[in-house]
């Protein structure tokens, strides 16, 4: 029997706000334990939550960018369970009436038609604190609670079970990751847990209408692990069914070292969270005007921008895709085009020299020592024939190292292109005299030797001779 | 002894004026307004008043037990500070007035127990907004008052710190949960107090102890720093010797607080300004569901006389109906306990409060909570947990919310026709200590007339209206439109001017 896997993802997106979701404490990562706390995020008696408006704005942006409708009146709910990292004994989250509902993303997997993946809901919630076990200063083998992270704002993005393969899951995740970082609402750092994922996986016989029992795999924290975990889990469930067993509803944990998932708790052991509307927070009312204002503030999304690069700037799909790899890269490219005008030329340079230099120096585009306008200035020198394209690469390297303007570098190093015919003719004459044998070969029909002469002339002029002038003069002289 | 020594050490400080003999001034029975004028005219100093009341506390506490914690050091220091303010001409109505507050209000640096063993050693790092507002106006804090644990109770018998006794008859309960707040006012242990009211916890003890108690509209006073019992019902309010004092305290504590999302951002009227406008033409509703056959005859008689008094003053009476009244108690005990089960989850022994010795995490949670919470609190946590649990949520919690809406609609409808409602506060005067403690249902029914007001979210006041044959005070309840505390205060003031019930003092 053949099986059809069915996958749904729940993604936690940590929002890049300065302060927490329900109090004014800083969200800075890595501070002294419990130094960024107050009565509210410590869950002290009498403390009350007050919603951070920025979190709502970020959630609206995320919703609009994933084709969701924004709920006009959304409700916060308490999710009740005991754990030492959860100060109030409940997490403030949303249950019924989350802020964003009924959205979708288009994903593209190589060799497949684009596919629409439904987004059930996006809701706002607070994060829990962190437990630190053993090796604590002063507490021996005990466990400590660090509540700096408690009350940090999260969005939970829940997909429909529309994904069918691990590749589709990864593509969906990358697409979502791209959007939240593009919007500037999440730093996207998966290692620090700013973007983390739980996967719901089940299998059913192909052709079946009835979904199989699902397992929820917790905290798979890289694109690679998501792929591994899903593939392992699909195979595990198939093997289990083939061996005559049944899949049970449970929560499983992925172990990156073994590449396997293992049972964490079964359905029977699952918490009854006893969700109910939080009486400390009033319903969140978002009118159409607020939604429209947020829509105006949205940056152009990667998909749309990519299409515009193709339609309006005439770039090939490949270039448009690469340049939309991140919002800052696309911004850089567009600033370059604005200053220069030739999109394809700027694209070649951004994807070529700039990317190489960034890789070599291990920096990212926002820290590029060569600004888009400086790049445009350099390319204009080529356009005007002041320097050759080849020399431009030398000048670029110097700009990268010294931060000087291209004009200054060209002048300082005497790199102005030589287009003067008599000067080039002199060089050609010398080269031909010194290589009489090759001249004969050419004249005898061996035209390949032409390249040799071009190289020699360029070398003698230290690269400064104008290549098209060289070509024209050389062909005339050789043909004699 | 410690108190006497402290007072003497204070009096020995050279900077202080000589304390005069104030024994003929009857400080302990003064209202805020009376004490204020004595302070302003320099007939009395705040220090003299504070000392007199601390001495009174010392004398009657063995019989009444209104307080969980008395704070003489802080009180004397604030009184001295207030006297300096008064001397330099900065004196508002509350400067130098000795007050006490229910132990549910967080007070920075001062132990706050909420009547529970689980918070026996809890010293809060911040203060409740409502107390801060009083403190910032120069009020002097005498201490923290006894209450039912986590405000769950109608008799003060559920305090982990012993029962407070009714100053009118110490074999009777003072009412609850703000029993300490009511008893302290009645016994001369504070000029006025603050309480909280979730299902009647200000009005019922005010009625039983013969003082004035106001539950403002939900959202009128900040709940920040008030230990939560049932967040959608809890409200802070004054307990005083007369209506004018009640208005004065409300003037100080009412208003929007950015730290409480459920406090309402709308203008606060001057409650003291409109007190004297009378009740001529005021339309008073008498809900038939509140004048039932089982009503205690003394309470019945008190209501009849009160209605007569208002008629004489020119008010009109209209018979009305609040048809969903019967469901209020059941609705309340689902919603309040559901919220409480969640609100009390934070008392887990991890960060503050009582932590039991245990071998693992689950045992630590279980033992800490088993040892820290009393019977009634455990009963309500279990009730509430059940009401919210999967499979029962719709039948209990959701249903209760729907009934709550019906009860609210009853009130909205009635207020189209009347300005205020007049009802009894409780079906009986104060009952005996021990009489109902083993019968939770009977105990719950003692709040039958106060609970609907909390569910509707509106305001209501209890004020002295008579006495039982046994000499126990009986209060009447005036229920107002949402955010219309002005009208019930005005109606209460008119009644008070026409009667002398509020002037009678418990002899203890």
Contacts between the chains, C-beta under 8 A, distances in Angstrom:
chain1	res1	chain2	res2	distance
A	39	B	125	6.8
A	39	B	126	5.4
A	42	B	351	6.4
A	43	B	346	4.8
A	43	B	351	7.1
A	44	B	106	8.0
A	44	B	124	7.1
A	44	B	125	7.4
A	44	B	126	7.6
A	44	B	346	8.0
A	44	B	351	7.9
A	44	B	352	7.1
A	45	B	106	6.7
A	45	B	112	7.5
A	45	B	114	7.1
A	45	B	119	7.2
A	45	B	122	7.4
A	45	B	124	7.4
A	45	B	227	4.5
A	45	B	228	7.5
A	45	B	346	7.0
A	46	B	105	8.0
A	46	B	106	4.6
A	46	B	124	7.4
A	46	B	126	8.0
A	46	B	128	6.2
A	46	B	223	7.9
A	46	B	224	6.8
A	46	B	225	4.2
A	46	B	226	5.5
A	46	B	227	5.2
A	46	B	228	7.0
A	47	B	224	7.5
A	47	B	225	7.6
A	48	B	223	6.6
A	48	B	224	5.4
A	48	B	259	6.2
A	48	B	260	5.2
A	48	B	261	6.7
A	48	B	262	7.8
A	49	B	261	7.0
A	50	B	258	6.8
A	50	B	259	6.3
A	50	B	260	7.9
A	50	B	261	5.4
A	51	B	261	6.8
A	78	B	342	5.4
A	80	B	341	7.8
A	80	B	342	5.4
A	80	B	345	6.3
A	80	B	388	7.5
A	82	B	345	6.7
A	82	B	348	6.2
A	82	B	365	5.9
A	84	B	348	7.7
A	84	B	350	4.9
A	84	B	361	6.9
A	87	B	346	6.5
A	87	B	350	7.8
A	87	B	351	6.5
A	88	B	345	6.6
A	88	B	346	4.9
A	89	B	342	7.2
A	89	B	344	7.9
A	89	B	345	2.4
A	89	B	346	5.0
A	89	B	348	6.1
A	90	B	342	5.4
A	90	B	345	6.0
A	145	B	350	6.6
A	145	B	351	7.4
A	272	B	389	5.5
A	272	B	390	4.7
A	274	B	341	7.7
A	274	B	342	7.4
A	274	B	385	6.9
A	274	B	388	3.9
A	274	B	389	5.9
A	274	B	390	7.4
A	274	B	393	7.5
A	275	B	388	7.9
A	276	B	338	6.3
A	276	B	342	7.3
A	276	B	388	5.5
A	276	B	393	7.5
A	276	B	397	6.1
A	279	B	230	7.7
A	279	B	231	3.9
A	279	B	232	3.8
A	279	B	262	7.5
A	279	B	339	5.7
A	280	B	228	7.8
A	280	B	231	5.2
A	280	B	261	6.6
A	280	B	262	6.6
A	281	B	261	5.4
A	281	B	262	7.8
A	282	B	261	5.6
A	282	B	262	6.2
